[in-house]
Amino acid sequence: MEPFLLVLQFLADPYNLFIIAAGTLVGLIVGALPGLGSVILIALMLPFVVRMDPTTGIALCAIVYCATTYGGSITAILINTPGTPAAAMTTFDGFPMAQKGEAGRALGIATFSSAIGGILGILVMIVATPLLARVAYHFGPAEFFALAVFGMSMLASISGNSMVKNFIGGAFGLLLATVGTDLTTGIERFTFGQADLYEGIAVVQIMIGIFAGGELLRQATQTKVKRELVAEGVTKLPSLQDFKAIWRTVLRATGIGTFIGILPAEGGKVAAMIAYNEEMRWSKHKDQFGKGAIEGLAAPEAANNAATGGTMVPTLALGIPGGGSTAIILTAMLILGLRPGPALFAEQPDLLAGIFGAMLGANICFLIYGMVGAKFFSRITLIPTTILWPCVICLAALGAFSLQQSMFDVGVMVFFAILGFFLNRHGFAPAPIVMGLILGELIETSLKQSYLIYDGNLWAILQQPIALVFLLLSVVGICGPLIAKALGAWRANQAALPTGNDE
């Protein structure tokens, strides 16, 4: 009970409540801007944070981390442009809902799922941080490799109508992940002499190009098509029936997000992918996914926000960043003279209460902001496309440029916008490409580490129980749709056979 009492004591301070309200608002706005995100915002805040009281400074970083994760869903739903990489999966069902005139409903479901997922994830973090840290400690390169392969197995059913095209898209994403200098050998791969490619292609430019740029070009081909905007329900919020329909989804996704979040080097992106796939795998309405299924919207939002709490576990308990944002938070802690580790729980309970309380307050705060502002945000979909999309592409270009102040990055974004347009026209969904890109680096790095650890004997990976479980699940995930399709064809053939009573 003592940790909860310290959290309540932190939240009872009016100054702390002001910090939570202001930090959440700033994080929400930055998270909604394509190309920006928690990493950039926390990095910009670092010079100011290190001059603050340690508890307040680290709590403020945790607040904007939570808020930006949620903020990315706003543009993902309204204009098919994820504000943050963790919101990429939100576009699959969120944007189709907005296109059908249900933007307010989609925003409300995303807000509710994000807040509940985040709150439950933080409550788990408060109670079980030491235990979860010990579980995460057992994950080595072999386990990470198997987990990433399991993520890639989702390509069998993640989106689109063709499994073959999904795997082709995933393979292309893996190829993109190899661009840059190999840190093991120092060899430059697919850089073509361009110094800007030595560190690889940033995920943000590719996502902005494929999602926002591709959609802009698609819209440009339909300028002469008469549009009928469904204005009646655009600002309508979710009903009680909607909340009843997704509460199980939110709980499942929260569990997935919390677990994935505690694994070092993982985070909201992978958590959202796995949660979306698992929800679709077990859903009775698989055909609705990608067309505006509310479960397909709730699952990734609950998972990526639950993962924000989870990523703080290895950061605080082991001193291992759970992602880019927590790496900067860890840097701020070290500058302020704080030493993460098991001793932190005994020596700095007030600091931990401040972090937990700030993240809990941020989730409650953006629940209020989101529900109140959903009707206002949803009106963006009523803006004529001839005005909306030029503004979107300007923001997209600004977001791509802001990462490294490089026009080369803008050129990369334009290239992938054109590529995304043609891929879409030929039936290739963007999701497999993004999945391959995100998981590609993890697959390559963990495989190389396993090769070194086991002296070149990669079969030793199968001797690791956790890794073996994930690899078996991957086989089931790939073969499952094929077996189901074959059974369906066999049953159809049996039903079509003559009964023998036709004479």
GUFI-803387 format. One record per residue (C-alpha): x, y, z; residue number from 1. Coordinates in pm, 1 decimal, padded with zeros to 6 digits. Example, Ala and Ser with C-alpha at 12.3 -4.5 7.8 and 13.67 -1.06 7.14 Angstrom:
// GUFI-803387
01230.0/-00450.0/00780.0/1;
01367.0/-00106.0/00714.0/2;
This chain:
// GUFI-803387
00000.0/00000.0/00000.0/1;
00289.6/00238.4/00064.0/2;
00371.2/00297.1/-00307.4/3;
00008.9/00392.4/-00376.5/4;
00004.2/00632.5/-00080.7/5;
00318.9/00805.0/-00209.4/6;
00160.7/00833.5/-00555.9/7;
-00154.3/00991.1/-00409.2/8;
00060.3/01230.1/-00207.4/9;
00238.4/01339.3/-00527.3/10;
-00092.5/01393.6/-00706.5/11;
-00230.4/01597.4/-00415.5/12;
00021.5/01878.6/-00478.2/13;
-00135.6/02157.9/-00694.9/14;
00202.4/02237.7/-00852.5/15;
00241.1/01878.1/-00966.1/16;
-00111.3/01882.4/-01109.1/17;
-00023.0/02196.6/-01307.6/18;
00291.3/02028.2/-01443.4/19;
00084.4/01724.3/-01544.6/20;
-00183.5/01933.8/-01720.1/21;
00065.2/02154.5/-01906.3/22;
00305.4/01873.2/-01996.9/23;
00021.5/01655.0/-02127.0/24;
-00109.7/01933.0/-02351.0/25;
00234.2/02002.9/-02498.2/26;
00300.6/01631.7/-02549.3/27;
-00036.9/01579.2/-02715.8/28;
00027.9/01860.2/-02965.3/29;
00381.7/01746.2/-03047.9/30;
00272.6/01383.0/-03077.3/31;
00008.3/01478.8/-03332.1/32;
00264.3/01649.7/-03559.2/33;
00404.9/01399.0/-03813.0/34;
00778.6/01347.9/-03777.2/35;
00802.3/01472.2/-03422.8/36;
00758.1/01264.2/-03109.7/37;
00865.6/01200.2/-02755.0/38;
01233.8/01146.2/-02840.7/39;
01270.7/01488.2/-03001.6/40;
01059.4/01665.5/-02739.5/41;
01239.1/01512.8/-02439.4/42;
01575.7/01584.6/-02602.7/43;
01477.7/01950.8/-02644.2/44;
01361.5/01961.8/-02282.6/45;
01682.6/01808.7/-02144.4/46;
01870.4/02138.1/-02081.6/47;
01575.1/02262.6/-01873.2/48;
01503.3/01931.9/-01697.8/49;
01854.5/01902.3/-01554.8/50;
01804.3/02236.0/-01377.5/51;
01480.9/02124.8/-01212.1/52;
01420.9/01933.8/-00894.0/53;
01503.5/01567.0/-00983.3/54;
01154.0/01437.0/-00909.6/55;
00980.1/01715.0/-01105.5/56;
01220.0/01697.7/-01399.4/57;
01202.7/01320.8/-01450.3/58;
00825.5/01325.6/-01391.8/59;
00786.1/01589.6/-01665.2/60;
00980.0/01368.9/-01909.4/61;
00751.5/01076.9/-01822.6/62;
00443.1/01295.1/-01876.1/63;
00533.5/01403.8/-02229.8/64;
00636.9/01046.8/-02309.8/65;
00283.7/00925.1/-02233.2/66;
00110.6/01219.0/-02401.1/67;
00302.4/01202.9/-02729.7/68;
00227.1/00830.7/-02761.0/69;
-00144.8/00907.7/-02747.8/70;
-00113.6/01223.7/-02961.0/71;
00014.1/01022.4/-03256.4/72;
-00327.2/00859.7/-03292.3/73;
-00502.2/01187.8/-03375.0/74;
-00343.2/01241.7/-03716.4/75;
-00331.1/00864.7/-03775.7/76;
-00710.8/00859.6/-03759.5/77;
-00790.4/01189.8/-03927.2/78;
-00541.5/01208.6/-04215.9/79;
-00385.6/00859.6/-04231.7/80;
-00054.1/00998.9/-04104.4/81;
00076.0/00848.2/-03779.3/82;
00220.5/01123.0/-03562.4/83;
00454.5/00868.0/-03402.5/84;
00580.6/00526.1/-03519.1/85;
00375.9/00360.4/-03241.5/86;
00056.4/00488.9/-03408.0/87;
00122.3/00322.9/-03745.2/88;
-00117.9/00038.0/-03671.0/89;
-00387.4/00287.7/-03569.6/90;
-00421.1/00399.8/-03931.6/91;
-00544.2/00056.1/-04044.9/92;
-00890.9/00089.5/-03894.5/93;
-00891.9/00445.1/-03759.3/94;
-00864.6/00618.7/-04097.1/95;
-01133.2/00401.3/-04263.3/96;
-01367.1/00500.6/-03979.0/97;
-01292.6/00868.0/-04043.7/98;
-01355.8/00816.5/-04415.5/99;
-01698.7/00672.9/-04329.4/100;
-01786.5/00985.0/-04131.2/101;
-01709.4/00837.3/-03787.7/102;
-01406.4/01045.9/-03694.7/103;
-01543.3/01147.0/-03354.6/104;
-01629.6/00788.5/-03270.6/105;
-01281.9/00671.5/-03376.3/106;
-01108.5/00942.9/-03172.6/107;
-01321.2/00859.4/-02869.7/108;
-01239.2/00488.5/-02892.0/109;
-00868.6/00565.0/-02934.9/110;
-00873.5/00801.2/-02636.3/111;
-01056.8/00556.0/-02412.7/112;
-00836.9/00261.1/-02513.6/113;
-00516.2/00463.8/-02476.3/114;
-00609.6/00593.6/-02132.0/115;
-00729.6/00259.2/-01994.1/116;
-00430.8/00075.9/-02139.8/117;
-00192.2/00334.8/-01999.6/118;
-00352.7/00345.1/-01654.7/119;
-00364.6/-00033.8/-01617.7/120;
-00007.9/-00063.8/-01744.6/121;
00114.1/00186.4/-01486.7/122;
-00075.6/00015.3/-01205.2/123;
00094.4/-00309.3/-01301.7/124;
00425.5/-00125.9/-01310.3/125;
00374.2/00010.9/-00958.1/126;
00300.7/-00333.1/-00813.7/127;
00519.7/-00563.1/-01017.5/128;
00824.3/-00365.6/-01138.3/129;
01083.2/-00578.5/-00950.4/130;
00918.7/-00904.7/-01065.1/131;
00879.5/-00793.0/-01426.1/132;
01239.6/-00675.6/-01431.4/133;
01355.4/-01027.1/-01340.4/134;
01144.7/-01173.1/-01623.1/135;
01291.3/-00926.0/-01872.9/136;
01638.9/-01013.5/-01750.5/137;
01598.3/-01364.9/-01897.1/138;
01553.6/-01227.1/-02249.6/139;
01879.2/-01255.3/-02442.0/140;
01962.3/-01225.1/-02814.4/141;
01806.6/-01566.4/-02891.9/142;
01477.3/-01469.1/-02729.1/143;
01472.2/-01131.8/-02904.8/144;
01538.1/-01299.3/-03238.9/145;
01252.0/-01543.6/-03184.0/146;
01020.3/-01261.6/-03072.9/147;
01100.9/-01061.1/-03386.3/148;
01041.2/-01367.2/-03607.3/149;
00708.4/-01414.5/-03430.1/150;
00624.9/-01053.6/-03517.0/151;
00710.3/-01116.2/-03882.6/152;
00484.2/-01423.2/-03886.2/153;
00192.5/-01180.4/-03860.2/154;
00245.5/-01102.1/-04228.1/155;
00040.9/-01412.2/-04302.8/156;
-00274.0/-01230.9/-04199.9/157;
-00193.7/-00870.7/-04107.1/158;
-00354.4/-00685.4/-04400.0/159;
-00440.8/-00709.9/-04766.1/160;
-00596.1/-01001.9/-04952.1/161;
-00275.3/-01173.9/-05065.2/162;
-00041.5/-01352.5/-04826.3/163;
00225.0/-01360.9/-05097.7/164;
00213.0/-00984.5/-05141.7/165;
00230.0/-00941.9/-04764.9/166;
00549.4/-01147.3/-04748.4/167;
00695.7/-00960.5/-05047.0/168;
00623.5/-00631.6/-04867.5/169;
00778.0/-00764.7/-04546.5/170;
01089.4/-00879.9/-04734.4/171;
01119.3/-00533.5/-04889.6/172;
01095.2/-00380.8/-04540.9/173;
01372.1/-00614.9/-04421.0/174;
01583.2/-00503.0/-04716.8/175;
01531.0/-00138.3/-04622.8/176;
01643.8/-00219.4/-04267.8/177;
01982.7/-00330.9/-04401.9/178;
02059.1/00008.4/-04557.6/179;
02352.0/00177.4/-04382.3/180;
02678.9/00076.6/-04221.1/181;
02694.1/-00267.2/-04062.9/182;
02810.3/-00202.2/-03707.2/183;
02966.0/-00550.2/-03683.5/184;
03180.2/-00543.7/-03997.7/185;
03187.4/-00172.2/-04082.0/186;
03075.8/-00250.0/-04437.3/187;
02851.0/00004.4/-04610.9/188;
02537.3/-00153.8/-04756.0/189;
02314.4/00002.4/-05024.7/190;
02440.1/00354.4/-04945.4/191;
02541.1/00430.5/-05307.8/192;
02802.7/00673.1/-05180.6/193;
02544.4/00887.4/-04998.5/194;
02675.7/00995.0/-04658.1/195;
02315.0/01055.6/-04546.3/196;
02249.2/00682.5/-04573.5/197;
02542.6/00567.8/-04358.5/198;
02316.6/00544.0/-04052.7/199;
02028.4/00390.9/-04245.1/200;
01686.9/00527.0/-04336.6/201;
01480.4/00661.6/-04048.2/202;
01145.0/00493.6/-03997.0/203;
00971.8/00831.5/-03973.1/204;
01050.9/00943.2/-04329.2/205;
00931.7/00612.7/-04471.7/206;
00607.3/00618.0/-04272.2/207;
00533.4/00979.1/-04359.7/208;
00598.4/00905.5/-04726.4/209;
00406.9/00578.0/-04755.4/210;
00107.7/00683.9/-04544.9/211;
00068.2/01062.1/-04589.3/212;
00237.2/01107.4/-04928.1/213;
00081.3/00797.2/-05078.4/214;
-00264.2/00902.3/-04962.2/215;
-00211.8/01254.4/-05102.1/216;
-00125.3/01115.4/-05445.6/217;
-00423.6/00880.9/-05430.8/218;
-00651.4/01171.5/-05344.8/219;
-00498.6/01374.8/-05629.6/220;
-00615.7/01112.9/-05880.2/221;
-00973.2/01160.7/-05760.5/222;
-01008.3/01538.9/-05787.0/223;
-01288.1/01505.4/-06044.2/224;
-01477.6/01252.7/-05836.2/225;
-01778.4/01403.9/-05662.1/226;
-01744.7/01351.1/-05288.1/227;
-02025.3/01319.9/-05041.4/228;
-01902.4/01395.2/-04692.1/229;
-02093.9/01209.6/-04423.6/230;
-02124.5/01508.9/-04193.9/231;
-02401.1/01382.6/-03969.6/232;
-02206.8/01143.5/-03749.1/233;
-01857.7/01284.9/-03789.0/234;
-01847.5/01442.5/-03442.6/235;
-02045.6/01170.1/-03270.1/236;
-01863.4/01012.9/-02974.9/237;
-01859.8/00637.0/-02900.9/238;
-02168.8/00487.7/-02747.2/239;
-02192.1/00273.4/-02434.5/240;
-02235.1/-00025.0/-02666.2/241;
-01898.5/00053.4/-02828.7/242;
-01723.9/00054.1/-02491.1/243;
-01885.7/-00278.0/-02401.4/244;
-01766.1/-00424.8/-02730.2/245;
-01399.3/-00333.3/-02680.2/246;
-01333.9/-00378.1/-02307.9/247;
-01203.1/-00732.8/-02352.4/248;
-00987.1/-00614.1/-02641.0/249;
-00841.9/-00337.8/-02424.4/250;
-00756.9/-00580.0/-02143.8/251;
-00586.1/-00826.3/-02380.3/252;
-00391.1/-00553.0/-02555.2/253;
-00288.8/-00399.1/-02222.9/254;
-00139.4/-00728.9/-02111.2/255;
00050.7/-00763.6/-02439.6/256;
00169.1/-00402.3/-02430.6/257;
00290.8/-00420.6/-02071.0/258;
00486.3/-00741.0/-02135.0/259;
00640.5/-00622.4/-02463.5/260;
00722.6/-00284.6/-02308.0/261;
00939.6/-00432.4/-02032.6/262;
01167.0/-00602.2/-02286.3/263;
01475.7/-00385.1/-02346.5/264;
01490.9/-00233.3/-02697.5/265;
01123.2/-00306.0/-02761.0/266;
00839.3/-00058.3/-02719.5/267;
00508.5/00068.4/-02846.1/268;
00569.0/-00010.0/-03214.4/269;
00613.7/-00383.6/-03166.8/270;
00348.3/-00396.8/-02892.0/271;
00089.9/-00237.6/-03122.6/272;
00174.4/-00478.3/-03405.5/273;
00144.9/-00788.5/-03192.5/274;
-00174.6/-00669.2/-03019.7/275;
-00340.2/-00589.5/-03353.9/276;
-00246.4/-00922.9/-03504.0/277;
-00357.5/-01123.1/-03200.7/278;
-00690.9/-00941.4/-03190.5/279;
-00749.5/-01015.3/-03557.9/280;
-00631.6/-01374.4/-03514.5/281;
-00900.2/-01447.7/-03253.6/282;
-01174.2/-01218.4/-03383.4/283;
-01498.4/-01357.4/-03522.4/284;
-01509.7/-01066.3/-03769.8/285;
-01169.8/-01087.3/-03942.5/286;
-01314.4/-00949.8/-04264.6/287;
-01387.5/-00617.0/-04094.7/288;
-01026.1/-00550.1/-03999.3/289;
-00871.2/-00284.5/-04218.8/290;
-01218.8/-00150.3/-04300.9/291;
-01303.2/00025.6/-03975.6/292;
-01322.6/-00243.6/-03704.8/293;
-01335.6/-00080.7/-03361.7/294;
-01140.2/-00374.4/-03212.7/295;
-00865.2/-00309.7/-03467.7/296;
-00846.1/00049.0/-03345.9/297;
-00866.7/-00022.7/-02973.1/298;
-00603.1/-00299.5/-02963.8/299;
-00295.7/-00107.3/-03088.8/300;
-00386.2/00205.3/-02893.1/301;
-00423.3/00016.2/-02564.7/302;
-00102.1/-00177.3/-02631.5/303;
00126.3/00110.6/-02725.8/304;
00015.2/00319.4/-02428.9/305;
00049.3/00025.8/-02188.9/306;
00400.6/-00020.8/-02327.1/307;
00501.3/00329.5/-02212.6/308;
00471.7/00213.4/-01853.8/309;
00643.0/-00113.4/-01936.6/310;
00945.1/00053.4/-02096.5/311;
01015.6/00232.6/-01768.4/312;
01066.2/-00102.9/-01591.9/313;
01407.7/-00194.8/-01739.5/314;
01505.8/00173.3/-01724.4/315;
01442.6/00202.4/-01350.7/316;
01513.3/-00152.2/-01233.1/317;
01808.4/-00245.5/-01455.5/318;
01937.2/00082.4/-01594.8/319;
01864.7/-00048.4/-01947.0/320;
01657.7/00186.1/-02167.8/321;
01340.2/00030.9/-02300.4/322;
01344.6/00261.7/-02604.5/323;
01471.5/00592.2/-02744.2/324;
01264.5/00809.7/-02511.1/325;
01364.4/00618.6/-02199.6/326;
01728.6/00639.1/-02310.2/327;
01706.0/01017.8/-02284.8/328;
01519.3/00991.8/-01953.4/329;
01798.2/00764.8/-01827.7/330;
02052.8/01025.8/-01938.6/331;
01865.7/01294.6/-01743.4/332;
01863.2/01072.6/-01434.1/333;
02238.6/01017.5/-01455.1/334;
02304.3/01389.8/-01500.8/335;
02091.7/01460.4/-01192.9/336;
02299.7/01212.8/-00992.8/337;
02037.9/00934.8/-00982.2/338;
02152.8/00576.0/-01023.7/339;
01889.5/00337.7/-01163.6/340;
01888.9/-00016.8/-01029.5/341;
01739.8/-00230.1/-00753.4/342;
01874.7/00008.4/-00487.7/343;
01664.4/00288.3/-00635.7/344;
01346.2/00130.0/-00500.3/345;
01476.8/00139.8/-00144.3/346;
01668.7/00467.9/-00157.5/347;
01441.5/00688.4/-00373.5/348;
01076.6/00590.0/-00313.8/349;
00965.8/00954.3/-00356.5/350;
01124.1/00971.0/-00701.9/351;
00950.2/00653.1/-00812.8/352;
00619.4/00777.0/-00672.3/353;
00666.0/01098.0/-00871.4/354;
00728.5/00909.8/-01195.8/355;
00439.2/00669.6/-01141.9/356;
00205.1/00947.8/-01030.2/357;
00300.1/01173.2/-01321.8/358;
00235.6/00900.2/-01578.5/359;
-00091.2/00805.0/-01412.2/360;
-00201.7/01169.4/-01405.3/361;
-00100.4/01218.4/-01769.8/362;
-00320.7/00928.2/-01880.9/363;
-00617.3/01066.0/-01688.1/364;
-00547.1/01413.5/-01825.0/365;
-00534.6/01316.5/-02191.9/366;
-00852.6/01112.6/-02140.5/367;
-01021.9/01442.1/-02051.1/368;
-00848.5/01636.4/-02330.0/369;
-00929.5/01367.3/-02585.3/370;
-01296.2/01326.8/-02501.8/371;
-01356.8/01701.4/-02482.6/372;
-01157.8/01775.2/-02797.9/373;
-01272.9/01478.7/-03008.9/374;
-01563.2/01669.6/-03160.5/375;
-01333.7/01960.4/-03246.0/376;
-01058.7/01741.6/-03392.2/377;
-01307.9/01537.4/-03595.5/378;
-01415.7/01846.6/-03790.3/379;
-01082.8/01835.5/-03969.0/380;
-01232.5/01564.7/-04190.7/381;
-01493.7/01813.8/-04311.9/382;
-01226.6/02043.1/-04459.7/383;
-01223.1/02015.5/-04843.0/384;
-00943.6/01788.3/-04960.9/385;
-00811.4/02062.3/-05191.2/386;
-00725.5/02259.8/-04878.0/387;
-00654.0/01981.7/-04628.8/388;
-00402.5/01770.2/-04819.0/389;
-00167.2/02050.6/-04932.6/390;
-00148.9/02150.8/-04565.2/391;
-00085.7/01789.3/-04466.6/392;
00199.1/01746.0/-04714.3/393;
00357.8/02071.3/-04593.6/394;
00349.7/01940.8/-04236.1/395;
00484.3/01606.2/-04358.1/396;
00777.5/01772.6/-04534.7/397;
00844.1/01985.5/-04226.9/398;
00835.3/01674.6/-04007.3/399;
01080.4/01489.4/-04233.3/400;
01313.6/01791.7/-04246.0/401;
01303.6/01852.3/-03870.2/402;
01472.2/01522.2/-03780.3/403;
01817.9/01619.0/-03905.3/404;
01752.4/01950.3/-04084.0/405;
01828.3/01773.7/-04411.5/406;
01662.3/01816.5/-04749.5/407;
01782.8/01464.9/-04829.0/408;
01531.2/01336.6/-04574.0/409;
01257.4/01528.8/-04754.5/410;
01367.2/01364.7/-05078.9/411;
01346.5/01022.5/-04912.3/412;
00995.1/01105.4/-04795.8/413;
00891.1/01207.9/-05149.8/414;
01043.8/00889.5/-05296.7/415;
00847.2/00668.9/-05058.0/416;
00531.7/00870.8/-05121.7/417;
00554.7/00786.5/-05493.2/418;
00649.5/00427.9/-05414.3/419;
00361.6/00393.3/-05167.7/420;
00116.6/00523.1/-05427.2/421;
00217.7/00264.3/-05688.1/422;
00237.7/-00018.1/-05434.7/423;
-00114.7/00061.6/-05321.5/424;
-00242.2/00060.0/-05679.3/425;
-00101.1/-00290.9/-05726.1/426;
-00246.1/-00430.8/-05404.8/427;
00057.8/-00405.5/-05173.9/428;
-00040.4/-00281.7/-04826.7/429;
00204.9/-00050.8/-04644.4/430;
00178.8/-00239.4/-04312.7/431;
00407.5/-00533.4/-04406.6/432;
00676.1/-00293.1/-04530.5/433;
00669.4/-00096.4/-04205.9/434;
00676.9/-00418.3/-04002.2/435;
00975.9/-00548.4/-04193.6/436;
01158.5/-00219.5/-04147.9/437;
01090.1/-00195.7/-03774.2/438;
01167.4/-00559.3/-03695.1/439;
01450.4/-00597.6/-03945.9/440;
01716.8/-00430.2/-03734.1/441;
01616.3/-00634.9/-03428.3/442;
01626.8/-00960.9/-03628.3/443;
01969.5/-00887.3/-03774.7/444;
02127.8/-00761.1/-03452.3/445;
01995.1/-01040.3/-03230.9/446;
02089.2/-01308.3/-03488.2/447;
02446.8/-01180.8/-03508.2/448;
02472.2/-01167.0/-03129.3/449;
02337.3/-01522.6/-03104.1/450;
02590.5/-01636.4/-03364.7/451;
02875.6/-01496.2/-03155.4/452;
02740.7/-01624.4/-02823.3/453;
02688.4/-01981.2/-02949.0/454;
03013.5/-01994.9/-03150.7/455;
02837.7/-02015.9/-03484.0/456;
02591.1/-02285.5/-03379.0/457;
02256.8/-02120.6/-03451.2/458;
02072.9/-02444.6/-03370.9/459;
02144.9/-02356.0/-03007.1/460;
01865.9/-02099.0/-03032.7/461;
01618.7/-02388.9/-03035.2/462;
01758.2/-02504.1/-02701.7/463;
01634.7/-02186.4/-02531.7/464;
01281.3/-02258.0/-02400.8/465;
01140.1/-01907.0/-02445.4/466;
01286.5/-01874.6/-02794.7/467;
01153.7/-02217.0/-02892.2/468;
00800.7/-02122.3/-02783.8/469;
00804.4/-01804.7/-02994.3/470;
00941.4/-01989.7/-03298.0/471;
00672.9/-02257.3/-03269.1/472;
00408.9/-01985.9/-03246.4/473;
00559.3/-01831.5/-03560.3/474;
00517.8/-02160.4/-03748.7/475;
00157.0/-02182.2/-03630.8/476;
00097.3/-01820.8/-03733.8/477;
00229.7/-01881.3/-04086.1/478;
00074.0/-02222.2/-04142.2/479;
-00255.9/-02148.1/-03967.6/480;
-00413.3/-01939.6/-04247.7/481;
-00292.0/-02192.1/-04509.9/482;
-00441.5/-02483.6/-04319.1/483;
-00767.7/-02294.0/-04261.5/484;
-00787.8/-02210.2/-04633.8/485;
-00720.1/-02570.5/-04731.0/486;
-00986.0/-02698.2/-04489.9/487;
-01234.2/-02447.3/-04625.1/488;
-01168.7/-02561.6/-04981.9/489;
-01199.0/-02928.1/-04880.2/490;
-01532.4/-02865.8/-04706.5/491;
-01659.9/-02676.8/-05010.7/492;
-01562.7/-02966.6/-05235.3/493;
-01731.1/-03216.6/-05002.9/494;
-02048.3/-03010.5/-05002.6/495;
-02044.2/-03001.3/-05383.8/496;
-02009.3/-03380.5/-05423.4/497;
-02321.7/-03572.6/-05535.9/498;
-02502.0/-03748.3/-05251.5/499;
-02569.2/-04066.3/-05448.9/500;
-02951.3/-04017.9/-05444.6/501;
-02969.4/-03824.7/-05770.5/502;
-03073.9/-04124.4/-05986.6/503;
